């Protein structure tokens, strides 16, 4: 089906606020500004917003959701801005999941123990319970097997089968294969059931439960539409098929849907997102628009992006008055510090500010750039810890770094995660003694966050063991007791590892600012200068923005984050490759 698109600018206000729309907006087009102005416009013009209804604005990150609310500057509670998982959990899963029953007509989830949703981490204690409860004895007890089982269970996600039914599978087809045996499909589902019986819901389960509720109880679709007659979804190119099905159901029930995205920035294929699915998305009476201006980057960078893109969108540079630069550095990976120093020297030479970011393909490469070598201290800690200290320290240091970056809401949530209690309010490991109510948890979290932020610099220079002992003293003052450190794996690791090493390897789910991060974590961000570190340049030299894989689009997203200075670090180049690079640079002029 041929779709006609009308070109608009970031100042355009919807003439029709009663029909669905789709906007294709390239990097720097001003889509967030456009979205905010049109939310205000809908609130002024539409007669479908009543005293008890709101506009739902769905973004890809909590940081993005908060930014929209801040920039809206609306005192009335008429817009709910959140991620799709948070939105569905709050408005569908939390109030109605009790309706989902197991084969024994009992609730699928222990709602009394349910407390939000989190990433899927298959800890050793949970795996032991799973193997014991479901009599899983077809694997040996070696460390290598335990690692593969953990990787498999953490790789689970929900996907549609050939009959359009949701089924539980691994993202990597080879994950279930462990030695001579494979983890059975029924045992994968049993792992989920064990988690649910403990009130544990993973991010992917939020979509699964939402789908099941809306399928089994269609009336809930009307309930959602009554409360949210408008649903606007940003970064829709990264939406997976389950989300798309849910959105279609809500549309059929009367909601006005607006989606905004860019097929050239679809980089979450590993989560089920599809560039083509965004292009094919169409609802009855849908209006379609494109925003072709780039208000972020200089002319040279925009021309380079257009050469990488080579699809139906050609951006127009609106910042023709600034001087921009594109530079390439050859790097064999042996001295990453020197590569970064060269980039910083070029920035200084160009009289640029300290508004910069270094982007890499994946977390291991980010770790190399931060540490100068590829080390995985968190993985080592997880392997050696047997007292839940891994989860404890992970949330503590995430809280510390969020607090340091001024992201207090996220920091507070991580602090509360460290204070896990059972049904009797008794603190779980690594605490040895102590009871806390929900209200007391909040009070302790405030003191904990103040401690972490105040002594952050001192903690950086400490060993993990000394840091842990400081925490012991901190909690004792609150009549709470941490489990002591005895001889063993955790003690040997914590004695020889600094807190700084852990922080350098820390992955923050919500990252507002970081000098070195993955390309995926850079979505929605912009900087005066960007260094893109590439270990493979095949798709830089031969770009294919329409390919099924994400590689070209990852390079495109990385290069589009900068305003004035784009520096690309590549492996050592052959003569032919240098000629292609030169032609690419010349072609942008």
C-alpha positions in Angstrom: 0.0 0.0 0.0 1.4 3.4 -1.0 1.4 6.0 1.7 1.5 9.7 1.0 3.5 11.9 3.3 3.2 15.6 3.8 6.3 17.6 4.7 6.0 19.7 7.8 8.3 21.7 10.1 8.7 21.7 13.9 6.3 24.6 14.1 3.4 22.8 12.4 0.2 22.4 14.5 -2.1 19.5 13.6 -5.1 20.7 11.6 -6.9 17.5 12.4 -6.8 16.5 16.0 -9.4 13.8 15.7 -7.6 11.3 13.5 -4.4 9.2 14.0 -1.1 10.4 12.6 2.4 9.2 11.9 5.5 11.5 11.8 8.8 10.5 10.3 11.4 12.8 11.8 15.1 12.5 11.3 17.8 13.4 13.9 17.8 17.0 15.0 14.4 17.7 13.4 12.9 19.2 16.6 10.4 16.4 17.1 10.4 16.7 20.9 9.6 20.4 20.5 6.9 19.5 17.9 5.4 16.9 20.2 5.2 19.2 23.2 3.6 22.0 21.1 1.0 19.6 19.7 0.2 18.1 23.1 -0.6 21.7 24.2 -2.5 22.2 20.9 -4.6 19.0 21.4 -5.4 20.1 25.0 -6.7 23.5 23.6 -8.6 22.1 20.6 -10.0 18.7 21.4 -13.3 18.1 23.1 -12.3 14.5 24.0 -10.2 15.5 27.1 -12.6 15.5 30.0 -12.2 16.1 33.7 -11.0 12.5 34.4 -9.1 11.9 31.1 -5.5 12.5 30.1 -3.2 12.4 27.1 -0.7 9.5 27.4 2.7 10.4 26.1 4.9 7.3 25.7 8.7 7.7 25.4 11.6 5.2 25.3 13.3 6.2 28.5 12.3 7.6 31.9 14.7 10.4 31.3 12.8 11.3 28.1 9.5 11.1 29.9 10.6 13.5 32.7 12.0 15.9 30.1 8.7 16.1 28.3 6.8 16.9 31.6 9.4 19.5 32.5 9.2 21.2 29.1 5.4 21.1 29.0 5.2 23.4 32.0 1.6 22.4 32.7 0.4 22.5 36.3 -2.8 20.5 35.7 -2.5 16.7 35.8 -3.7 16.2 32.2 -0.6 14.5 30.7 0.9 11.2 31.7 4.4 10.8 30.3 6.2 7.5 30.9 7.8 4.5 29.2 5.4 1.9 27.7 6.4 -0.6 30.4 5.7 1.9 33.2 2.4 3.0 31.6 1.1 -0.5 31.1 2.2 -1.6 34.6 0.6 1.3 36.3 -2.7 1.4 34.4 -3.2 -2.3 33.5 -1.0 -4.9 35.1 -0.9 -3.5 38.7 -4.7 -3.1 39.0 -5.9 -6.0 37.0 -3.3 -8.8 36.9 -5.2 -10.6 39.6 -7.6 -11.6 36.9 -5.0 -13.9 35.2 -5.3 -17.4 36.7 -3.1 -20.5 36.4 -4.3 -24.0 35.5 -5.5 -24.5 39.0 -7.7 -21.4 38.9 -5.4 -19.5 41.3 -3.8 -16.1 40.6 -0.8 -16.4 38.3 1.1 -13.9 40.4 1.4 -13.4 44.1 0.2 -9.8 44.0 0.9 -9.4 47.8 4.6 -9.6 47.0 4.5 -7.7 43.7 6.5 -4.5 43.7 7.1 -3.0 40.2 9.1 -4.7 37.4 12.8 -5.1 36.8 15.3 -6.6 34.5 15.5 -10.4 34.3 18.5 -11.5 36.5 18.7 -15.3 37.1 20.5 -15.3 40.4 22.1 -18.5 41.7 19.5 -18.9 44.5 16.6 -18.5 42.1 18.1 -21.1 39.8 18.6 -23.5 42.7 14.9 -23.1 43.6 13.9 -23.7 40.0 15.9 -26.8 39.6 14.7 -28.2 42.9 11.0 -27.4 42.6 10.7 -28.7 39.0 13.1 -31.7 39.5 15.5 -30.4 36.8 18.3 -33.0 37.0 19.4 -33.4 33.4 22.4 -31.0 33.7 25.7 -31.5 35.6 26.7 -29.1 38.4 29.8 -27.6 36.8 30.4 -23.8 36.8 30.3 -23.7 33.0 26.9 -25.4 32.9 25.6 -23.0 35.6 26.8 -20.0 33.6 25.0 -21.3 30.4 21.8 -21.9 32.4 21.9 -18.4 33.8 22.6 -16.9 30.3 19.7 -18.9 28.8 17.1 -17.9 31.4 18.2 -14.2 31.2 17.8 -14.4 27.4 14.1 -15.2 27.6 11.5 -13.1 25.9 7.9 -13.3 24.6 7.3 -13.5 20.9 4.5 -14.4 18.5 4.7 -17.9 16.9 3.4 -18.8 13.4 -0.2 -19.0 14.8 0.1 -15.4 16.2 0.1 -16.8 19.8 2.6 -15.5 22.4 5.3 -18.0 23.3 8.3 -17.9 25.5 11.6 -18.2 23.6 15.2 -17.2 23.9 16.5 -14.3 21.8 19.5 -16.3 20.7 18.2 -19.7 19.3 21.3 -21.6 20.6 20.9 -20.4 24.2 18.8 -23.4 25.4 21.5 -25.9 24.2 23.7 -26.8 27.1 26.1 -29.7 26.4 24.1 -32.8 25.2 20.8 -31.4 26.5 18.6 -28.4 26.0 16.4 -26.6 28.5 12.9 -27.7 27.8 10.2 -25.2 26.8 8.1 -26.2 29.8 11.0 -25.6 32.2 11.6 -22.1 30.7 8.0 -21.3 31.5 8.4 -22.9 34.9 11.2 -20.4 35.6 8.8 -17.6 34.9 6.1 -19.2 37.1 8.5 -19.5 39.9 9.4 -15.8 39.6 5.7 -14.8 39.5 4.9 -16.9 42.6 7.4 -14.7 44.4 5.9 -11.5 43.0 8.8 -11.0 40.6 7.8 -9.4 37.2 10.4 -8.8 34.5 10.1 -6.0 32.0 9.1 -8.4 29.2 6.4 -9.9 31.4 4.7 -6.5 31.6 4.0 -6.7 27.9 2.9 -10.3 28.2 0.5 -9.7 31.0 -0.9 -6.6 29.3 -1.5 -8.6 26.1 -3.2 -11.4 28.0 -5.4 -9.0 29.9 -6.5 -7.1 26.8 -7.1 -10.3 24.9 -9.1 -12.1 27.6 -10.9 -9.0 28.9 -11.7 -6.6 25.9 -13.6 -4.3 28.3 -10.3 -3.2 29.7 -9.5 -1.7 26.3 -12.4 0.6 26.7 -11.4 1.4 30.3 -8.0 2.5 29.0 -9.5 4.6 26.2 -11.9 6.3 28.6 -9.0 7.5 30.7 -6.5 8.1 27.8 -8.4 9.1 24.6 -5.1 10.2 23.1 -1.9 8.1 23.1 1.2 9.6 21.5 4.2 7.4 21.1 7.7 8.7 20.5 10.6 6.6 19.1 8.0 4.2 17.6 10.6 2.7 15.3 11.9 0.8 18.3 8.5 -0.7 19.2 8.2 -4.5 19.2 5.2 -6.5 17.7 3.5 -7.0 21.1 3.4 -3.3 21.8 2.1 -2.7 18.2 -0.7 -5.2 18.7 -1.7 -3.5 22.0 -1.7 -0.1 20.3 -3.9 -1.4 17.5 -6.4 -2.8 20.0 -6.5 0.5 21.9 -7.0 2.3 18.5 -9.9 0.0 17.6 -11.5 0.8 20.9 -11.5 4.5 20.0 -8.2 6.1 21.1 -6.5 8.5 18.8 -3.0 7.3 18.2 0.0 9.4 17.2 3.3 7.8 16.4 6.6 9.5 15.9 9.9 8.0 14.8 12.6 7.5 12.2 13.2 4.2 10.3 16.9 5.1 9.9 17.2 5.1 13.7 15.7 1.7 14.4 18.5 0.0 16.4 16.7 -2.3 18.8 16.2 -5.4 16.5 17.5 -7.6 19.4 14.4 -6.6 21.3 12.1 -7.4 18.4 11.9 -3.9 16.9 11.6 -3.7 13.1 12.3 -0.8 10.8 9.8 -2.1 8.3 7.1 -2.5 10.9 7.3 1.2 11.6 7.1 2.0 7.8 4.1 -0.3 7.4 2.3 1.0 10.5 -1.1 2.4 9.3 -4.4 3.0 11.0 -7.7 4.0 9.3 -7.8 7.7 8.4 -4.2 8.1 9.5 -2.5 11.4 8.5 1.2 11.0 7.6 4.0 13.6 7.8 7.7 14.0 7.4 10.1 16.5 9.1 13.1 16.9 6.9 15.0 19.7 8.6 18.1 19.1 10.8 18.4 21.9 13.4 21.3 20.2 15.3 24.3 19.7 13.1 26.4 21.7 10.7 26.2 21.4 7.0 29.2 19.0 6.6 27.9 16.6 9.2 24.3 16.7 7.7 25.7 15.9 4.2 27.7 13.0 5.6 24.5 11.7 7.4 22.6 12.0 4.1 25.2 9.9 2.4 24.9 7.2 5.1 21.1 7.3 4.9 20.3 7.2 1.2 16.6 6.5 1.6 13.5 8.5 1.0 14.5 11.2 3.5 17.1 13.9 2.7 17.7 16.3 5.5 18.0 20.1 5.1 20.7 21.7 7.3 19.2 24.7 9.1 22.5 25.6 11.0 24.4 26.8 8.0 26.0 29.6 10.0 28.2 27.2 12.1 31.6 25.8 11.2 31.6 22.0 11.6 34.4 19.4 11.2 34.6 15.7 10.4 37.8 13.9 11.3 39.1 10.3 11.3 41.6 8.6 13.6 43.2 5.2 12.9 43.4 3.1 16.0 44.6 -0.5 16.4 43.0 -0.8 19.9 46.3 -1.2 21.8 46.3 2.3 23.2 42.8 3.6 23.6 43.8 6.3 26.0 45.9 7.8 23.2 42.9 7.7 20.9 40.9 9.6 23.4 43.7 12.1 24.0 43.9 12.7 20.3 40.2 13.4 20.1 40.4 15.8 23.1 43.4 17.6 21.6 41.5 18.2 18.4 38.6 19.6 20.4 40.9 21.9 22.2 42.5 23.0 18.9 39.0 23.8 17.6 38.2 25.8 20.8 35.3 23.6 21.6 33.7 23.2 25.1 33.6 20.1 27.3 30.3 19.1 25.9 31.3 15.8 24.3 30.6 12.1 24.3 32.5 9.0 23.2 30.2 6.3 21.7 30.9 2.6 21.1 29.0 -0.4 19.8 28.5 -2.4 23.0 29.2 -2.5 26.7 32.4 -4.5 26.6 33.9 -1.8 24.3 32.7 0.9 26.6 34.4 -0.9 29.4 37.6 -1.0 27.4 37.4 2.7 26.7 36.8 3.5 30.4 39.4 1.1 31.9 41.9 0.9 29.2 41.5 -2.9 29.1 38.6 -5.3 28.8 37.7 -6.3 32.3 34.4 -7.4 33.7 34.5 -6.8 37.4 30.7 -7.0 37.9 30.7 -10.4 36.2 33.5 -11.5 38.5 31.7 -10.3 41.5 28.5 -12.1 40.6 30.4 -15.3 40.1 32.1 -15.1 43.5 29.3 -13.7 45.6 27.0 -16.1 47.5 25.2 -13.6 49.8 23.3 -11.3 47.5 26.0 -8.7 47.8 26.1 -8.4 44.0 22.5 -7.1 43.8 23.1 -5.0 46.9 26.3 -3.2 45.6 24.9 -2.9 42.1 21.9 -0.9 43.3 24.0 1.1 45.8 26.5 2.3 43.2 23.7 3.0 40.7 22.1 5.1 43.4 25.3 6.9 44.0 25.9 7.7 40.3 22.3 8.7 39.7 22.5 11.0 42.7 25.8 12.5 41.5 24.2 13.2 38.1 21.2 15.0 39.8 18.8 12.2 38.9 17.4 11.9 42.5 14.2 10.1 41.6 16.1 7.2 40.0 18.7 7.3 42.9 16.0 6.9 45.5 14.4 3.9 43.7 17.8 2.2 43.7 18.3 2.8 47.4 14.9 1.2 48.2 15.9 -1.8 46.1 18.8 -2.5 48.5 16.3 -2.9 51.4 14.4 -6.0 50.3 12.2 -7.5 53.0 10.0 -10.6 53.4 6.3 -10.7 54.2 7.2 -10.0 57.9 9.3 -6.9 57.0 12.5 -8.7 57.9 15.4 -7.5 55.8 16.8 -10.1 53.3 20.5 -10.8 52.6 23.0 -9.4 52.7 21.4 -8.0 55.9 21.8 -10.2 59.0 19.4 -8.4 61.3 16.7 -5.7 61.0 13.1 -5.1 60.2 11.7 -2.1 58.1 8.3 -1.0 57.1 7.7 0.7 53.8 7.7 4.1 55.5 11.0 3.2 57.3 12.6 2.1 54.0 12.0 5.6 52.6 13.6 7.2 55.6 16.6 5.0 55.5 16.9 5.6 51.8 17.2 9.3 52.3 20.0 8.9 54.8 21.7 6.3 52.6 21.6 8.5 49.5 23.0 11.5 51.5 25.9 9.3 52.7 26.6 8.0 49.2 26.7 11.4 47.5 28.6 13.1 50.3 31.4 10.5 50.4 31.4 9.6 46.7 35.0 10.8 46.0 36.4 9.1 49.1 34.6 5.9 48.3 36.1 6.0 44.8 39.6 5.5 46.2 38.6 2.7 48.6 38.7 -1.0 48.0 35.3 -2.6 47.7 36.0 -4.3 51.0 36.7 -1.0 52.8 33.6 0.5 51.2 31.5 -2.5 52.5 32.9 -2.0 56.0 31.9 1.7 55.9 28.4 0.6 54.9 28.4 -1.8 57.9 29.1 1.1 60.2 26.5 3.3 58.5 23.8 0.7 59.0 24.8 -0.1 62.6 24.0 3.5 63.5 20.5 2.7 62.2 20.3 -0.5 64.2 20.6 -2.6 61.0 23.3 -5.2 60.6 24.9 -6.4 57.4 26.3 -9.9 57.0 30.0 -9.9 57.8 32.7 -10.8 55.3 34.5 -14.1 55.9 37.3 -15.7 53.9 36.2 -16.7 50.4 35.6 -15.4 46.9 33.9 -12.1 47.9 36.7 -11.2 50.3 39.5 -11.9 47.8 37.7 -10.0 45.1 36.7 -7.0 47.3 40.2 -6.6 48.7 41.8 -6.3 45.3 39.2 -4.2 43.5 38.5 -0.5 43.9 35.1 1.0 43.9 36.2 3.1 40.9 36.7 0.0 38.9 33.1 -1.1 39.6 31.7 2.3 38.8 33.6 2.5 35.5 32.0 -0.8 34.5 28.6 0.2 35.8 25.6 0.2 33.4 22.9 2.7 34.3 19.5 1.8 32.8 18.7 5.5 32.7 21.6 7.6 31.6 21.3 11.3 31.3 24.9 12.2 30.9 28.1 10.1 30.6 31.3 10.8 28.8 31.5 7.3 27.4 28.4 5.2 26.6 26.9 2.8 24.1 25.3 4.1 21.0 22.0 2.6 22.2 22.3 4.8 25.3 22.8 7.9 23.2 19.3 8.0 21.7 17.8 11.4 22.3 21.0 13.0 23.3 23.2 15.6 21.6 26.7 17.0 22.1 28.9 19.7 20.7 31.6 17.0 19.9 31.3 13.2 19.5 34.0 10.5 19.1 32.5 7.4 17.5 34.7 4.3 18.1 34.3 1.7 15.5 35.9 -1.8 15.6 34.3 -2.7 12.2 34.0 -0.2 9.4 32.3 -2.4 6.8 29.0 -0.5 7.0 30.7 2.9 7.2 32.3 2.2 3.8 29.3 0.4 2.3 26.2 1.7 4.1 22.8 0.1 3.8 20.2 1.9 5.9 17.5 -0.5 4.7 19.2 -3.7 5.8 17.6 -6.1 8.2 20.4 -5.8 10.7 21.1 -2.6 12.6 24.8 -2.0 11.8 24.4 0.9 9.4 21.7 2.5 11.5 23.9 2.3 14.6 26.7 4.2 12.8 24.0 6.7 11.6 22.6 7.3 15.1 26.1 7.7 16.5 27.2 10.2 13.9 24.0 12.2 14.2 24.5 13.0 17.9 27.0 15.8 17.3 26.5 19.5 16.5 30.0 20.7 15.4 32.7 18.1 15.6 32.4 14.5 14.5 35.5 12.3 15.0 35.4 8.6 13.9 38.1 6.2 15.2 38.6 3.3 12.8 40.9 0.3 12.7 44.1 0.7 10.6 43.0 1.2 7.0 44.2 -0.4 3.8 44.9 1.9 0.8 41.6 1.1 -0.8 39.7 1.7 2.4 41.5 5.1 2.8 40.4 6.1 -0.7 36.8 5.2 0.2 37.0 7.2 3.4 38.4 10.2 1.6 35.6 9.9 -1.0 33.1 9.8 1.8 34.5 12.9 3.3 34.8 14.7 0.0 31.3 13.7 -0.9 29.9 15.6 2.0 31.4 18.9 0.9 
